Amino acid sequence: MGNGTKKRILIIGSGIIGLCSGNYLLKDGHDVTIVEREALGDGASCGNAGAIAATEVVPFALPGLWKDVPGWLLDPLGPLSLRLSYLPQFLPWLYLFLKSSNQKKVEKSTKAMAAFLENAFEDYKPLLGNAGLEGLLKKEGSIMAYKSEKGRAKDQYFWDLSQRNGIEFQHLNRQEILEREPALGEQAHCGVYQANWGHFANPADLVMGLAKEFQKNGGTHLIDEVEAIEFEDNKPKLARTKDGQALEFDHLIIAAGAWSTRLSRKLGDNFTLDTERGYNTTLPTPGVELNNMVLFAEDKFVATPMSMGLRIGGAVEFAGIDAKPNYSRCDTLLTLAKGYLPDLNGEGGTKWMGRRPSTPDSVPVISPSRHHPNVHYAFGHGHLGITAGAVTGRAISDMIAKRPSEFDLASFHINRFD
């Protein structure tokens, strides 16, 4: 073990980030408790597209992106929606998002994310191997489909920036797309294939499997909500829950996804986080087969072949944490999908909405607290929660053991917008 002493560690959040952190910390010999407000199986980690998108290193806020935003918001089939009542709360995030889209910041974030995701597959190996979950991971690459050469050319800066940061890909013409994905209709005119990409056949099975492994190895898993954090000698020492439990700790890790900043504020660490609400539908008998995960570039959605059917997901909605889901977004995605997959059977699907905790610069927060050396944050992974789960878990365990990090942590600090 890195520092030779067994610590009591409390993790708030049992999504993929909390579970990977918990399993890595158990390997280091610590006494680990995870507390989660809801039973497993409901959060963003279970219902998503399941990707290990190790090539997704370029942030969402690119130079010039702001020009597209009004059109997206006005288009009922567009990839972005904003509830007007939410606009006042959304403005601080939007301001930092636009500020993050200058070229210098974008290049810096991309470089940081490329180093961060380099071991995305490697760091999962011990976790999946120990839990017998290797069979869930399919590493077949992904296809980004475009409606036209013009559409692909519009993304030239994105692809150049990816390439400069070590991402490998190949361009596909219509014939080459059909060889890989015969089910794609004429709307998929050309594309890009990325080999360093995989997905889990069922993200919920991954989460459940890692939770089972955590408990098997001596971890404690509680369903309860942390309401207050108490101090001793100015040092956070105890978490008090809704049900009246007092959970003492030597180290606290906040990995509560979209709810993380509600807790970080109690510790004097403000951070501007928002929730991209994502929607999907899982079709049990889709009538079409896909070999790869397919991303539809202009329409900003994905189709993932999974063990329980085909999952069609995407869309970004800003409406805050507590607003009710707008499941018509799921219908919109199915309408778009039928344009690319003419034989798709959209019947009998299960609709879902999840809250992706998103930072303005698309870089997660993996960081000690500004004020308390025994508090660590691991949140804000946006679309990359599953992708970066194991890397983050390993980084957190390294931080607590005071081992050197595999990547430069400065870009991931909670104080980077101060």
N, C-alpha and C positions, 0 to 999 in steps of 0.2 A: 504493500500500500504506500501511496505517495508520501504521506506525512506521519505514518506510524500510529496514529491515534484514531480510535473509533468515535465518530461524532453522531449526535442525534440530529437528523436532518428532516425538516418538514417541507414537503412540496405541496403548494396549493395549485391544483389543476391536474386532472388525470386524462388529458388529451394525449396525443402522440408525443408532445414535447415533455410533459411531466412523466410519462411512462418510460420513455427512453432515458431520461435523466435518472429516474429512480432505479432502473435496471443497471445502469453504469455505476451508480453510487453504491449499490449493493455489492457489485464486483470489487469495489474498493474496501469492502468490509464495514461500511457504516450501518447505523440503525436508521432505517428510512420509513417515514410515514407519508402517504399521499392522502390529502383530503380534497374532496370534490363535491360541489353543491348538488350535482344531479347524478343519477345512476349512469353507469357506462352505457354507451351505445346511442346517445342522443346528440352528441356534439359534432363540431365541424370535422373532427378527425375521423368519424365513422361514415359520414354520408358523402364524402367528396369524390373527386375523380380518381383518387388513388395513385397519382403519378409520383415517380421519382424522376423529377425533371432536372437532372443534373446540368443540363445545358441552359437553363433559364436564369442567366446571370445579369441580363440587361434590365434596368428598372423600368417601371411602367411610365414614369414621368420623363418622356424624351423631349429634346428640343423641338418646339413647334407643335407638340401634341395639343396644346390649348386650342389651336385652330379647329380641331376636329370635334371638340367637346360640345359646342352648341348644336351641331348637326346630330350628334348621337342622342342628345337629350330630347330633341324634337321628333326623332324617329321612333314610332311605337315599337318597331322591331329592333331598335338600336341596342348596343351592348351596355349602355349606361343609363341609369335613371336616378333621379334625385327627388325626394319628396320635399315640396316647397316649404312645408311647415318646419322642416329640419334644417333649412339653409342657414339660419343664424348660428346654430351649434357647429355646422360644418365648415364655416368660413376659416377658422384658425388652421384646420388641417389643409384646406384648399390653398391657403396662402403659402404654407410650407411646401406643399406639393409642387406648386408653380415655381417656387424658389429653387427646388431641387432639380428642376428640369433644365438648368443651364448646362452647357456641354462639359465644363470642367467638373462639376459635381457628378454628372452622369458617368463620366469616364472613371472617376474615383470609386463610385459605388459599384460599377461593373467589375473593376479590378478586385475589390474586396469580396464580392459575391463569388467570383471565379475561384479564388483561393479557398473560400468557405465551403463551396459545394464540391470541391475536388474529390473528397473522400465520401461522397453521399452514399455510394453503394458499399464501399469498404467498411464503413463504420456500422452498417446494418448487419454485416456478416456474423459477428459474435452474438448479437441479440437474436437474430432469426435462427441461427444454428442451435443455440441453447434451448430455444423454445420449440424447435421442430417446425418452424414456419417457412422454411426456404421455398417450399412448393407454392407458396402464395405469390412469390415474386416472378413476374414475367419480364424478361429484358429483351424486347424485340425492337426497340427504337420507336420513333414517332414520325408521323408525316404532318407537315404544315401544308394544308391545301389552299391554293389561291384561285380566285375566279378568272384572273387574267395576268398576263406578263406585267401589265401596268401596275397591278396591285402588288406584285412581288417587288417590282422596281421601287415602289414607294417605301418599302421596308429596307432599302439598301443600307442605310446607316446602321440599323439594328443588326443586320447580318455581318457587316464589316466590323462592328464593335465586338460582336460575339467571336468572330474569327481572330481578331487581334488579342483576345483573351483566352485563346486556346481551344475554342469550341469547333469541333469538326462537323461538317454537314455536306450533303451533295444536292445539287439541283435536279429536279425530276421534270420531265415533260409529260404530256397527257398519257402517252403510251406507257411510260415507266410507272406512273401512278397506278394505272390499271393493272400492271403486272403485280404490284404489291397489294392493291385493294380493288378487286374487280367490282365490288358493290358501289363504288363511287360513280355518280352520274356525271354528265357533261359539265356541270357547274364547277367541278374540280378540274380546272384547266391545266394547272401546273402546280409544282410544290417544292418542298425542301424536306429531305430525309435526314433525321438526326439519330445516330446509332446509340449515343450515350444517354439513353432514356429507358425507363421501365415503368411498370405499374403493378400494384397489388390486385390480385383477382377479386379481393373483397376487403376494403379498408377496415370494416367493422371486425372481421376475423383477425386482422392484424392487431387492432387495439385490444380485443378480448384476449388474444393469445399472449400479448406482452403483459397484460394485467395478471393473467394466470401465472405466468413465469415469475413476475414480481412477488406475488404472494407465496409461491412455492419456495422461493429463495429467502423467505423470512420478512418480506416487506409487509407493512400494515396499510390497509386501504379503507378509508372511512368516507361515508356519504354524509356530509354535513357542510355548512357554510361558515367560513371564517368571517366574523363580524368586527373583531377588534384585535389589535396587536398591542401587547403590553410590554413595558420596558422595565429593566432593572439596571441601575447605574447608567442611565442614558443608552442602554443597549437593548435592542429588541430580544425578548427572551421567551415570550409565550403568546400563543394565538388562542383567542376565545371564540368559540363557535356559537351558532344560533341555538343548538341543543344544549348549551352550557358546558361543553367539554373544555378543559384547559390543556392545551398541547404545548409542552415545553420543547424548546429546540436550542441547538448550538448554532445551526445554520438554517436560514429560511430561503426557499426558492419559490419565486412567484412565476408560475407558468400557466396562468388562468386565461390564456387566450384573450378574447375581446374584453373580459372583465378585469384584466391585469392592472390597468391604470387606476381603477377604483381603489385598489389595495396599495399601489405604489404611492398614491397621494397621501395616504395615512402615514407614510414613512418619509414624507418631504420630497419625494421624487416625482415631479410632474413630467409628463410626456404626452405629446399630442398624438393620440392613437384614434383611429376610427374603424368602423366595421363595414367591410364590403360584404353585403349580404349576397350570397351566391345561391342559385337555384339549379335543381336538376330533376330529371325524371328517369327512373330505371324501368326499362321495358323488358318484361319477362320473355316475350316471344316476338323479337324485333323483325323477324322475317329476312334479315340481312346479316351477313357475317363480316366482321372486321378482323384483320390479323394484327394490326397495330393500333395504338392510340392515335386518333386523328384530330388535329387542331384545325379549325377553320379561321383563317387569318383575318379576312375582312369582317366577318360576322362575330368574331371573338367568342366562340364556344368550342367545346370539345365533345368527342364521342369515345367512350372507353369500353372495350369488350370485357365484361366481368363474368364471374362464375354464376351470377344470378340474372344475367341479361345484359342489355346494352344500356349504358348510362349516358344520357345526353345532358350536359351541364355547362354553366357559364353565367353570363350576365353579372353586372355589378350594380347594386342598388345601395345608395346611401340614404338611410332612414333612421339610423341610430340602433341601439341594442334592443329596445323594448317594443318597437312598432310591430304590428301584426304582419305576417307574411302576405305577399301579394302573389298568389300562385298562378296568376295569369302570365307571369314571367316564364313559368314552365311551358305553358302552351305556346308562347312566342318561340321558345327554343326548339320545340318540336316542329313548328311551322318552318323554321329556318333549316332544320335537319332534313326535312323531306325534300327540300330543294337540292340537297347534295346526295341524298340516298333515296332515289325514286321509289324503291320497293319497300321502304320502311313501314312497318306496322306500328302505329302509335297507340294502339289500344292497350288497356289494362296496366298502365304504368303507375308507379308509385312516385308521388311528388315529394320534394324535400327542399328545405331552405336551411342554410348554415351561415354562421357569422364568421367571416375571415378577418382576423385582427390585422389591420394594415397600417404600416408606417408611411409617412409622406414620401420617403425616398426608396421604398421597397426593400430596405435593409432591416432585418430584425434587431431587436434589442437583446443582446447577450452580454450581461454587464453586471459588475457589482453596483450596489447602491452608492450614490454620491456621499451619503452620510454614515452608513452602517456597514462595516467590512464583513459582517456575517449575513448580509442579505444579498441575494443574487436574483437577477431578472432574466427570464427566457420567454419572450413573447413577441408578437408582431410579425409573424412569419407569412401573413397574407396567404397567397396561393401555394406557398412552399412548405406548409407544415409537415406533411408526410415526407417530402423531399429531404428536408433538413432535420428531421426528428433525431436521427442517430448522431449526426454531426453535432447538433446542439447538446444532446445528452452527454456525449463524450467531452465537449468543451466545458460544460458545467462541472463534471467530475474532475477534470484537469484543474479548473479554477480553484475548487475547494481543496484539492491536494497540493496546490501551488506548483503544479507541473507546467512547463512552458506550453503555450497554445500552438496548435498546428497552423493557425492563421492569425493575422494581425487584428487584435480585438478593438483597436481604437475606433474603427468605423462603426462598431456595433454598440458603442457606449450610450447609455441613457441620457448623457448630457450633450449629445452632439448638436442639438439645435439651440443650445443656450446662448 
